[in-house]
Amino acid sequence: MRIGIVGYGTVASIHARQLASESSVTRAVVIGPDLKRARRFANAYGFADAADKLEDALARVDAVIVCSPSALHYEHACTSLRHGVATLVELPPCENGEQAAELGREAQDKRVLLRCAHTSRYLLPYVHLKEALKTGQLGSIEQITYIRHHKPIERHWTDDALIHHAAHPVDLLLDWFGEVVALGCVISPKDGNPRSASILARVEEAAGVTIGITYASHLPHGRLLVVGDRHAMETDGFSYVRSDNEALELSAEGQTVYERAIHDQDVEFIRASRGKMGGVDWNETVRLMRMLDALRRLAVAAGKRERRKEEDSYG
């Protein structure tokens, strides 16, 4: 199978390293707007060729992995699907639920495989935690807290904290509990792509969920805490799981866990491209994006209420 990678950043390099271990895969082409950079990436990771235009490269591949900047994911996935090429697109795959549904319809019309990188579902600590939840080892869930604080990063494109990094814990909750009830959301800034998002939700009957994401912290931190009435589990998602029950604890090397998750995800995509079972169904991606739509609507409504209060205070 001839595979191309769209993009040449950090995540693209991890996919490239994992593809190198698959003997049934040919690393065909790297695509990016800077041809010299694409060629350097191709040479470094054993790709046969490089291109600066996606349309020109698609005739040379059977599948692509879209690792371009987030704002370009939808456009690049659309182009790949229209050319009949199996597509794995990094999260976020698009801007909203309607675009996700459109991508799904395009894939169906072209009878071509479409998958999204639900990478968190493959991370060992979260797999371990999911099993504990499935077997009821924590008891009835009382509360879930997720924090992901990133250092400020200077780059030529702006990420969206809600549909990118907040999407990961929301996706985990949908996978683990089947349903998430959105109760509130605050984003900052209110206009443009938010660099911070705070979410309040509920799972099961009464378990409260709080999620805090920011790209503006000078004290980076990552943590998920799940509190049950029997036991609690805490993890950074990569290197450890701590618990009051020692049997539930786990320790690992974080970068290895991350790269292994991408490897397992890529292998399932390749398997599914060959008509076998594998990967997260696209309907799950549509459900996630619609959930994020609901959270954004709550954030917009909260912003409007705040503006009305400000106007009334001056009235």
C-alpha positions in Angstrom: 0.0 0.0 0.0 1.4 3.4 -1.0 0.9 6.0 1.7 1.4 9.7 1.6 1.6 12.2 4.5 0.2 15.7 4.3 2.3 17.9 6.5 5.9 17.7 7.9 5.6 18.8 11.5 6.0 16.9 14.8 3.0 14.7 14.5 3.8 13.9 10.9 7.2 12.7 11.9 5.8 10.3 14.5 3.5 8.8 11.8 6.4 8.5 9.5 8.5 6.6 12.0 5.7 4.2 12.8 5.1 3.5 9.1 8.7 2.6 8.7 8.1 -0.5 10.8 5.3 -1.8 8.5 6.8 -3.9 5.7 3.6 -4.0 3.7 3.6 -0.2 3.4 5.4 1.9 0.8 6.2 5.5 2.0 5.4 7.2 -1.3 5.2 10.9 -0.9 5.2 13.9 1.5 3.0 16.8 0.7 3.5 20.4 2.0 3.5 24.0 0.7 7.3 24.3 1.1 8.8 21.8 -1.4 12.3 22.1 0.0 11.1 21.3 3.5 8.9 18.4 2.2 11.9 17.0 0.4 14.0 17.2 3.6 11.3 15.4 5.5 11.0 12.8 2.7 14.7 12.1 2.8 14.8 11.9 6.6 12.0 9.4 6.9 12.4 7.3 3.8 9.7 8.6 1.5 10.2 8.2 -2.2 9.1 11.6 -3.3 7.8 15.1 -2.2 5.2 17.4 -3.6 3.9 20.9 -2.9 0.4 20.3 -4.2 -1.9 17.7 -2.8 -3.9 17.2 -6.1 -0.7 16.4 -7.9 0.4 13.7 -5.4 -2.9 11.8 -5.0 -2.4 9.7 -8.1 0.7 8.2 -6.5 -0.9 7.0 -3.3 -3.6 4.6 -2.1 -4.0 6.3 1.3 -3.0 9.6 3.0 -2.6 10.7 6.6 -3.5 14.3 7.0 -1.2 16.0 9.5 -1.3 19.6 8.2 -2.3 22.6 10.5 -5.7 22.1 12.0 -7.5 24.7 9.9 -6.6 22.8 6.7 -7.7 19.4 7.8 -11.2 19.7 6.3 -9.9 21.0 3.0 -7.2 18.3 2.6 -9.5 15.5 3.7 -12.2 16.7 1.2 -9.6 16.8 -1.6 -8.3 13.3 -0.8 -11.7 11.7 -0.7 -12.8 13.3 -4.0 -9.8 11.6 -5.6 -10.9 8.3 -4.1 -8.0 8.0 -1.7 -8.4 6.4 1.8 -7.9 9.1 4.4 -6.9 9.3 8.0 -7.2 12.8 9.3 -5.7 14.1 12.5 -8.1 15.6 15.2 -9.8 18.0 14.7 -10.9 16.7 11.3 -12.9 19.9 10.6 -14.6 22.8 12.3 -18.0 21.4 13.2 -20.5 18.6 13.0 -22.0 19.5 9.7 -18.5 19.4 8.0 -17.9 16.0 9.7 -21.2 14.8 8.2 -20.2 16.2 4.8 -16.9 14.3 4.9 -18.8 11.1 5.8 -21.2 11.5 2.9 -18.3 12.2 0.5 -16.5 9.0 1.7 -19.7 7.0 1.2 -20.3 8.4 -2.3 -16.8 7.6 -3.3 -16.8 4.3 -1.5 -13.5 5.1 0.2 -12.4 4.7 3.8 -12.4 7.7 6.1 -11.0 7.7 9.6 -10.2 10.3 12.3 -7.2 10.1 14.6 -9.0 9.4 18.0 -5.5 9.0 19.4 -6.4 9.3 23.1 -8.4 6.1 22.9 -5.2 4.2 22.1 -3.0 5.6 24.9 -2.2 2.8 27.3 -3.2 4.7 30.6 -6.6 5.5 29.1 -7.0 1.9 27.8 -6.2 0.7 31.3 -8.7 3.2 32.9 -11.4 2.2 30.4 -11.0 -1.4 31.4 -11.3 -0.5 35.1 -14.5 1.4 34.4 -15.9 -1.4 32.2 -15.3 -4.0 35.0 -16.8 -1.7 37.7 -13.6 -1.6 39.8 -14.0 2.1 40.7 -17.6 1.6 41.7 -20.2 4.3 41.0 -18.5 7.3 39.4 -18.8 10.5 41.5 -16.6 13.0 39.7 -14.2 13.4 36.8 -11.7 16.3 36.5 -9.5 16.8 33.4 -6.8 19.5 33.1 -4.5 20.1 30.2 -2.4 23.3 30.4 0.1 24.0 27.6 2.9 26.6 27.5 2.3 29.4 25.0 3.6 28.4 21.6 4.5 30.8 18.8 3.7 29.5 15.3 2.2 30.7 12.1 -1.2 29.3 12.7 -3.7 29.5 15.6 -5.2 26.4 17.2 -8.7 26.1 18.7 -8.6 24.9 22.3 -12.2 23.7 22.1 -12.2 21.6 19.0 -8.7 20.3 19.4 -7.4 19.6 22.9 -10.8 19.7 24.6 -12.0 17.2 22.0 -9.7 14.5 23.4 -11.3 14.2 26.9 -14.8 14.7 25.4 -14.1 11.8 23.0 -12.9 9.6 25.9 -16.0 10.3 27.9 -18.2 9.5 24.9 -16.3 6.2 24.4 -16.4 5.3 28.1 -19.9 6.3 29.0 -21.8 6.5 25.7 -23.4 9.8 26.5 -22.2 13.2 27.8 -24.6 15.9 28.9 -23.2 19.4 28.2 -24.0 21.9 31.0 -21.8 24.9 30.4 -18.8 26.2 28.5 -16.7 29.3 28.7 -14.1 30.2 26.1 -11.4 32.9 25.9 -11.1 34.9 23.8 -14.8 35.0 22.9 -14.1 35.9 19.3 -11.8 33.9 17.0 -10.1 30.7 18.0 -10.2 30.3 21.8 -6.9 29.6 23.5 -8.7 28.5 26.7 -11.8 26.5 27.3 -13.6 25.5 30.5 -16.3 22.9 30.3 -18.9 21.6 32.8 -20.8 18.4 31.9 -22.4 15.2 33.4 -22.0 11.5 32.7 -24.1 8.6 33.9 -26.8 9.8 36.3 -25.0 12.4 38.4 -21.3 12.3 37.9 -20.0 15.8 37.4 -17.3 16.5 34.8 -15.0 19.5 34.6 -12.5 20.0 31.8 -10.0 22.9 31.6 -7.8 23.5 28.6 -5.5 26.4 28.0 -2.6 27.3 25.6 -1.6 30.2 27.9 -0.1 28.6 31.0 3.5 29.2 32.1 3.1 26.2 34.4 2.2 23.3 32.1 0.2 20.5 33.6 -1.8 17.5 32.6 -4.1 15.3 34.7 -7.3 13.2 34.6 -8.8 12.2 37.9 -11.7 9.8 38.0 -13.4 9.4 41.4 -15.6 6.4 42.2 -17.3 5.4 45.5 -14.9 2.5 45.8 -11.6 3.7 44.2 -10.1 6.6 42.4 -7.6 6.7 39.4 -5.4 9.5 38.3 -3.3 9.7 35.1 -1.4 12.1 32.9 -2.6 10.0 29.9 1.0 9.0 29.0 3.4 7.9 31.8 1.4 6.7 34.8 -1.8 5.7 36.5 -2.0 6.2 40.2 -4.8 4.8 42.5 -5.6 4.1 46.1 -5.8 0.5 44.8 -2.3 -0.6 43.9 -3.6 -3.2 41.5 -4.9 -0.4 39.3 -1.6 1.4 39.1 0.6 1.6 36.0 3.9 3.1 35.0 5.3 3.7 31.4 7.6 5.9 29.3 5.4 8.7 28.0 6.9 9.2 24.6 6.9 5.5 23.9 3.2 5.3 24.9 2.3 8.2 22.6 4.2 6.8 19.6 2.8 3.3 20.2 -0.8 4.7 20.2 -0.1 6.4 16.8 1.4 3.1 15.6 -1.6 1.1 16.6 -4.0 3.6 15.2 -2.1 3.7 11.8 -2.1 -0.1 11.7 -5.8 -0.3 12.2 -6.3 2.4 9.5 -4.2 0.3 7.1 -6.1 -2.9 8.0 -9.4 -1.1 7.4 -8.1 0.2 4.1 -7.8 -3.4 3.0 -11.4 -4.2 3.9 -10.7 -5.6 7.3 -12.1 -4.5 10.7 -10.2 -1.7 12.3 -10.2 1.9 13.6 -12.9 4.1 15.1 -16.0 4.4 12.9 -16.6 7.8 11.3 -20.0 8.0 13.0 -18.1 8.4 16.3 -16.2 11.4 14.8 -19.5 13.0 13.7 -20.9 12.5 17.2 -17.9 14.1 18.8 -18.0 17.1 16.5 -21.7 17.6 17.2 -21.0 17.4 20.9 -18.3 20.2 20.5 -20.9 22.2 18.5 -23.2 22.0 21.6 -20.5 23.2 23.9 -19.7 26.1 21.6 -23.3 27.1 21.5 -23.3 27.1 25.3 -20.2 29.3 25.3 -21.8 31.8 22.8 -25.0 31.9 24.9 -22.9 32.6 28.1 -21.1 35.4 26.3 -24.4 37.0 25.2 -25.7 36.8 28.8 -22.6 38.5 30.0 -22.8 41.3 27.5 -26.5 41.9 28.4 -25.5 42.2 32.0 -22.8 44.7 31.1 -25.2 46.7 29.0 -27.8 46.7 31.8 -25.3 47.9 34.3 -24.7 51.0 32.2 -28.3 51.4 31.3 
